Amino acid sequence: MENSEKMIDFLENYIPEAAEIATKNAFWEALNSGNGVVIAEDGFIVELFADGTKNILGNLPARLKVVKGQKIVLK
């Protein structure tokens, strides 16, 4: 049982780090492949291209402030 708990602890720490690295890699790979990447920037939804050009796709809704661990129900 102790090994299972150690594995769970390890994965709980490892998975967020691995996800962050994978997300950053996917972002740069998409840009390098010539595709645009959609990001949130200054209250807008923006398509960003490798040459630095941006295309505003729309407005973002107002930000929702949450506390860590708070549960939110989406409608």
C-alpha positions, 0 to 999 in steps of 0.5 A, spaced: 500 500 500 505 504 501 508 504 494 501 505 491 501 512 495 508 514 493 506 513 486 500 517 487 504 522 490 509 522 484 504 522 479 500 528 482 507 532 482 509 530 475 503 530 471 502 538 472 509 539 470 509 534 464 502 538 462 506 544 462 511 542 458 507 539 453 503 545 452 509 549 451 511 544 446 505 544 442 504 552 442 511 552 439 510 546 434 504 549 431 507 556 430 513 553 427 509 549 422 506 555 419 499 555 423 496 560 427 495 559 434 489 562 438 491 565 445 487 570 450 491 577 450 488 583 453 481 581 453 481 579 446 481 572 443 487 573 438 490 568 432 498 569 433 502 567 427 510 565 427 511 572 423 508 576 429 502 578 426 495 577 430 488 577 428 483 579 433 477 573 433 473 576 438 472 579 445 473 575 451 467 575 457 469 578 463 474 574 468 471 570 473 475 571 480 476 564 483 479 561 489 484 555 489 480 549 490 473 553 489 468 549 484 464 552 479 458 549 475 458 551 468 451 552 465 
